[in-house]
Amino acid sequence: YFAGSVGGAPLSMVKQYIEQQSRPD
C-alpha cells in the first residue's frame, strides 16, 4: 500500500489515486 507516502493528502485524492490504479487491494 502507499498510505505511508501519501503524507497528509486529502481522502478524495487518495481515493482517486486508488481508482486510477484499478488494482485489487
N, C-alpha and C positions, 0 to 999 in steps of 0.2 A: 504493500500500500504506500501512498505518497503523502499521507497526512503530516508526516514529520517535516516535509519540505514545503508544505503549504504555508506554515507560519501562522499568520492571522488573516488569511484570505476569507472573505465572506462565504457563507454556506452556498449561496447561489452560484458563485464562481466554482466552488469545489464540485458541486453537483453537475454543472455544465461540463467541466473537465471530464468527469467520470462518464457522462453520456457520450462525449466525443470519442472516448476510448472504445466504447461499445465492447467491453471485455467482461466476462463473468467474474464476479468478485469472489 
